[in-house]
Amino acid sequence: QVQLVESGGGLVQPGGSLRLSCAASGSHFSLVTMGWYRQAPGKERELVATITSGLTTNYADSVTGRFTISRDNAKNTVYLQMNTLKPEDTAVYYCYANARSTLSFRTYQYWGPGTQVTVSS
């Protein structure tokens, strides 16, 4: 079992920056892909960015050039640096992890509880 805990959300003005963090904890697991999704009111959850254990990244077109995803494998933590924020970035941001059990070698998907990001003047 893997637990994900996000931090770093909040209220920011348009054009501002925020950095989200997500720490994974548990036992007998190896993190494969980690990432961030978001869900705005009345909309479906959508991909923001992902990063593999080999540090290959993938971004949604809407955030490319503004957001940067990174991870610290030693700390089992993934980060999302968000710059030049826009009101349309307002959403609950969810941390995601695809983890492999070192006991069964099966992979499982995990989600954090979410952190609110509000971009408003």
Disulfide bonds with the S-S distance in Angstrom:
Cys22-Cys95 2.01
